[in-house]
Amino acid sequence: MTDRTWKRIATALAVAAALAACGDGGSSGSGVDGDKTLDQLSDDEAVDLCEWSSTLISDEELTRFGCYFAALLVSESRDQCEDLAQQCIDDAEPDEGIECVADGDLPECASQVTVAEIEDCTADTIDQVEDIAGDISCDTDPQDIFTIDQPPSCIEIEDKCPELFDDDEEDPSSPGFAT
């Protein structure tokens, strides 16, 4: 998968998780007030948002997707692909999950992005991943996976706060969350 494609798949999850790793009125999926901007979150709210995002897709779905995708890229036949994918699934270690710890290291533009917008972007991205993960098999054309478009809800956030989507490989302390 290209770097950009992985970014598109991971961006929404990573943004929500990084809010915590780095009420009621308008309450949303995470239980955090959807009207709050990211810079207004308490440490506990950031952790709640992170933990919510980590529940949206199962480890089994992610493992299945990763194993079939890897098998598609390296196998020379459908049978070999099936064998490699199944072996990968069988050998997968349980994921320990994301440890959500409040960090508070957000770019200044985070004041322009609400919790509800992050939740929408995260959920829309997960919907795309689930569609692909649910349908992936050794009959899948890998090019179909490379054509994932960033959801409009994420584009709106990126337009407001591109720093949330930065991937500055030269500066590991960069606030960008897409890896």
C-alpha atoms as one frame of an Amber mdcrd trajectory, in Angstrom:
protein
   0.000   0.000   0.000   1.293   3.467  -0.745   2.117   5.824   2.099  -0.826
   8.049   1.123  -3.265   5.124   1.147  -2.142   4.004   4.594  -2.507   7.587
   5.762  -6.057   7.694   4.488  -6.931   4.475   6.261  -5.211   5.400   9.504
  -5.730   9.145   9.708  -9.042   9.321  11.537  -8.121   6.643  14.052  -4.717
   8.134  14.590  -6.073  11.646  15.057  -8.507  10.499  17.711  -5.920   8.290
  19.401  -3.241  10.954  19.282  -5.504  13.424  21.035  -5.200  11.204  24.043
  -1.761   9.783  23.390  -0.169  13.196  22.869 -21.062  16.074  29.270 -23.852
  16.183  27.641 -24.590  19.249  25.448 -23.825  17.814  22.023 -22.690  14.507
  23.458 -21.655  12.067  20.797 -20.358   8.520  20.269 -17.450   8.894  22.654
 -19.530  10.530  25.347 -17.427  13.688  25.036 -19.268  16.930  24.282 -19.264
  17.079  20.479 -19.287  20.882  20.473 -15.948  21.143  22.269 -12.908  21.923
  20.179  -9.893  19.678  20.507  -7.905  22.254  22.459 -10.691  22.428  25.066
 -10.541  18.760  26.030  -9.535  17.746  29.512  -7.082  14.875  29.843  -9.962
  12.551  30.786 -12.010  13.617  27.747  -9.041  13.090  25.440  -8.624   9.586
  26.871 -12.364   8.904  26.426 -12.176   9.971  22.771  -9.132   7.790  22.201
 -10.695   4.764  23.887 -13.894   5.212  21.878 -11.958   5.314  18.603 -10.145
   2.105  19.470 -13.466   0.230  19.814 -14.765   0.979  16.333 -13.082  -1.884
  14.508 -12.220  -5.275  15.887  -8.743  -6.737  16.074 -10.067  -9.667  14.029
 -11.132  -7.384  11.175  -7.808  -5.564  11.156  -5.862  -8.831  11.293  -7.901
 -10.355   8.473  -7.424  -7.259   6.335  -3.676  -7.070   6.979  -3.089 -10.759
   6.380  -5.044 -10.914   3.126  -3.495  -7.716   1.857   0.041  -8.954   2.575
  -0.750 -12.322   0.996  -2.148 -10.615  -2.111   1.066  -8.666  -2.542   3.504
 -11.565  -2.211   1.714 -14.658  -3.492   2.060 -16.065  -6.969  -1.206 -18.013
  -7.039  -4.629 -17.974  -5.443  -3.861 -21.149  -3.470  -0.613 -19.693  -2.159
  -2.464 -16.513  -1.235  -5.087 -18.453   0.733  -2.398 -20.480   2.530  -0.374
 -17.371   3.442  -3.400 -15.402   4.588  -4.688 -18.247   6.759  -1.258 -18.866
   8.271  -0.944 -15.164   9.063  -4.388 -15.122  10.708  -3.622 -18.271  12.698
  -0.251 -16.916  13.870  -1.515 -13.431  14.768  -0.781 -12.353  18.313  -3.584
 -10.677  20.238  -3.270  -6.919  19.955  -2.626  -5.176  23.229  -4.519  -2.189
  21.883  -3.811   1.483  22.134  -2.791   2.831  25.497  -4.648   6.092  25.785
  -2.677   8.625  27.810  -3.336  12.362  27.703  -0.474  14.319  26.143  -2.038
  17.622  25.087   0.503  18.276  22.322  -1.818  19.600  19.605  -1.236  22.188
  16.890  -2.751  25.644  17.353  -5.349  24.999  14.659  -6.896  22.254  16.849
  -9.029  25.074  18.230 -10.926  25.004  14.917 -11.848  21.296  15.024 -14.646
  19.875  17.165 -14.967  16.484  18.812 -18.022  15.794  16.624 -15.966  16.433
  13.485 -13.229  14.063  14.678 -15.821  11.422  15.523 -17.437  11.744  12.088
 -14.067  11.471  10.325 -13.088   8.492  12.457 -16.389   6.684  11.914 -16.374
   7.385   8.157 -12.825   6.076   7.829 -13.662   2.956   9.817 -16.710   2.371
   7.589 -14.407   2.357   4.558 -11.925   0.031   6.222 -14.711  -2.332   7.303
 -16.103  -2.423   3.757 -12.714  -3.350   2.384 -11.843  -5.720   5.226 -15.186
  -7.491   4.927 -14.774  -8.070   1.208 -11.038  -8.737   0.944 -10.048 -12.150
  -0.340  -7.462 -13.656  -2.615  -9.729 -12.633  -5.499  -9.412  -8.940  -4.593
  -7.494  -6.751  -7.010  -4.905  -4.943  -4.844  -5.462  -1.817  -6.953  -8.968
  -1.616  -5.481  -7.379  -1.082  -2.081  -5.072   1.625  -3.406  -8.041   3.690
  -4.568  -9.456   4.530  -1.143 -10.580   8.147  -1.031 -10.330  10.207   2.110
 -13.860  10.732   3.449 -15.284  14.246   2.970 -15.579  14.584   6.757 -11.802
  14.158   7.036 -11.083  16.515   4.145 -13.037  19.216   6.000 -10.809  18.738
   9.052  -7.645  18.689   6.957  -8.725  21.958   5.301  -9.115  23.582   8.735
  -6.112  22.016  10.420  -3.647  20.368   8.045  -1.156  19.968  10.881  -3.352
  17.196  12.314  -2.594  15.235   9.149   1.083  16.116   8.784   3.587  13.324
   8.632   6.934  14.980   9.229   9.377  12.082   9.056  12.318  14.400   9.729
  10.806  15.636  12.994   9.519  12.789  15.160   8.027  15.320  17.590   5.775
  16.685  14.832   2.129  16.896  15.929   1.039  15.103  12.751  -0.946  11.983
  13.449  -0.924  10.221  10.079   1.816   7.641  10.076
